[in-house]
Amino acid sequence: MATLTLRAMRELRIVNAVELAIAYAAAEYVVVLDGDALPLRVGLPASDLEAYWPASRYAFITAWNPASQPRSESANQAADALLVNQLDAAGAVRHPAWAQDPTGHWREPGWLLGGIDEAELLRLALEFGQAAVLAWQPGEPVRLRMLMPRPPAPASAAPVDHTDWVTG
């Protein structure tokens, strides 16, 4: 088992970081704007969203289930409230969003952010124990930002398109 330490108050233990990245890349992401649910997909441009809500850059973040480990509803809601407080204090513009696996068995509420600085996004994600965020600029495909070093071969042999391996 690989152990990857995040600069958060927890340690992320995963069997295979590439498998986790593949799962995150295959997930369905949705943002709600004025009652309309707009899908986001890693590797595809978000043209409808960008036309509807122009921003200098975009990001998806959640505080739920740090390190992809299920937590209670109350613990997740408390973490989300702390994240919202920090986003509001930073003046971040946000809209409700969520991520779910393609089968709909795993769903996590989160926030689509407009114009947030990359360093601030990564700081928040690490503080809330997240293994990844989405981030992209207008006109570009949505990118998955894994917040850990890419594992060495052979674990990293499987390609994960539109994925960046970032060490905060």
C-alpha positions in Angstrom: 0.0 0.0 0.0 1.4 3.4 -1.0 1.3 6.1 1.7 1.2 9.7 0.4 1.2 12.5 3.0 -0.7 15.7 2.3 0.0 18.9 4.0 -3.3 18.7 5.8 -4.0 17.4 9.3 -4.4 13.9 8.0 -2.5 11.2 6.1 -3.9 9.9 2.8 -3.6 6.1 2.4 -4.6 4.7 -0.9 -3.9 1.4 -2.7 -3.2 2.9 -6.1 -3.1 6.7 -6.8 -3.5 6.1 -10.5 -6.7 4.1 -9.9 -8.0 6.9 -7.8 -7.2 9.4 -10.5 -8.9 7.3 -13.1 -12.0 7.1 -10.9 -12.0 10.9 -10.4 -11.5 11.5 -14.1 -14.5 9.2 -14.9 -16.7 10.9 -12.3 -19.7 13.1 -13.3 -19.5 16.7 -12.1 -22.5 19.1 -12.2 -22.9 22.7 -11.3 -26.2 24.4 -10.7 -26.7 27.9 -12.2 -30.0 29.6 -11.9 -31.7 26.3 -11.5 -30.0 24.7 -14.5 -27.7 21.7 -14.0 -24.7 22.0 -16.3 -22.4 18.9 -16.6 -18.6 19.1 -16.4 -16.3 16.3 -17.6 -12.6 16.0 -17.2 -11.0 16.3 -20.6 -13.8 18.2 -22.2 -14.3 22.0 -22.5 -17.1 23.4 -20.4 -18.4 25.7 -23.1 -22.0 25.9 -21.9 -20.9 26.8 -18.4 -18.4 29.3 -19.6 -21.0 31.0 -21.9 -23.5 31.1 -19.0 -21.0 32.3 -16.3 -17.8 34.0 -17.6 -14.8 33.9 -15.3 -11.1 34.2 -15.6 -10.6 30.6 -14.4 -12.7 27.9 -12.9 -12.4 25.2 -10.2 -14.4 22.6 -8.4 -13.7 21.8 -4.7 -15.4 19.9 -2.0 -14.7 19.4 1.7 -16.6 16.1 1.9 -15.0 12.7 2.6 -11.4 13.7 2.9 -9.0 11.2 1.2 -12.1 9.6 -0.3 -12.9 8.0 3.1 -16.6 8.1 3.9 -17.6 10.3 6.9 -20.9 11.0 8.6 -23.3 13.5 7.1 -22.8 15.8 10.1 -19.0 15.7 9.8 -19.2 16.4 6.1 -21.7 19.3 6.6 -19.4 20.8 9.3 -16.4 20.6 7.0 -18.4 22.2 4.2 -19.5 25.0 6.5 -15.9 25.7 7.3 -14.9 25.7 3.6 -17.8 28.1 2.8 -16.6 30.4 5.6 -13.1 30.5 4.1 -14.4 31.0 0.6 -16.6 33.8 1.7 -13.7 35.4 3.7 -11.6 35.2 0.5 -14.4 36.8 -1.6 -14.6 33.7 -3.8 -17.6 33.6 -6.1 -19.2 30.2 -5.9 -22.1 28.1 -7.1 -23.4 24.8 -5.7 -22.0 21.7 -7.5 -21.5 18.0 -6.9 -19.4 15.1 -8.1 -20.6 11.5 -8.3 -19.5 8.2 -9.7 -21.1 7.2 -13.0 -23.4 4.7 -11.2 -24.6 7.4 -8.7 -23.6 5.4 -5.6 -21.0 8.0 -4.5 -22.1 11.6 -4.4 -20.3 14.6 -2.9 -21.6 18.2 -2.8 -19.1 20.9 -3.5 -18.6 24.3 -5.1 -17.8 25.6 -8.5 -15.5 28.6 -8.0 -14.9 31.4 -10.5 -11.7 33.4 -10.6 -10.0 31.8 -7.6 -6.2 31.9 -7.5 -4.5 28.5 -8.1 -2.4 28.8 -5.0 -5.5 29.5 -2.8 -7.4 26.6 -4.4 -4.6 24.2 -3.7 -4.2 25.5 -0.1 -7.9 25.0 0.6 -7.9 21.6 -0.9 -5.0 20.4 1.1 -6.3 22.0 4.3 -9.6 20.0 3.8 -7.7 16.8 3.1 -8.8 16.5 -0.6 -6.9 14.3 -3.0 -7.9 16.3 -6.0 -9.7 19.3 -7.5 -10.8 20.3 -10.9 -9.3 23.5 -12.4 -9.2 25.0 -15.9 -9.2 28.3 -17.8 -11.9 29.3 -20.3 -11.8 27.5 -23.6 -9.6 24.8 -22.3 -10.6 21.3 -21.3 -11.4 20.6 -17.6 -8.3 19.3 -15.8 -8.0 17.0 -12.9 -5.4 18.2 -10.4 -4.3 15.3 -8.2 -2.7 16.7 -5.1 0.1 14.2 -4.7 3.2 13.2 -6.7 2.6 10.8 -9.6 3.4 7.3 -8.4 6.5 5.7 -10.0 6.2 3.1 -12.7 4.7 0.6 -13.1 1.8 2.0 -11.1 1.9 5.1 -13.2 1.9 3.2 -16.5 -1.8 3.7 -17.1 -2.4 7.1 -18.7 -4.8 9.5 -17.1 -5.5 12.1 -19.7 -6.0 15.8 -18.6 -4.6 15.0 -15.2 -1.8 17.0 -13.4 0.1 15.6 -10.5 0.7 18.4 -8.1 2.6 18.5 -4.8 1.2 21.5 -3.0 
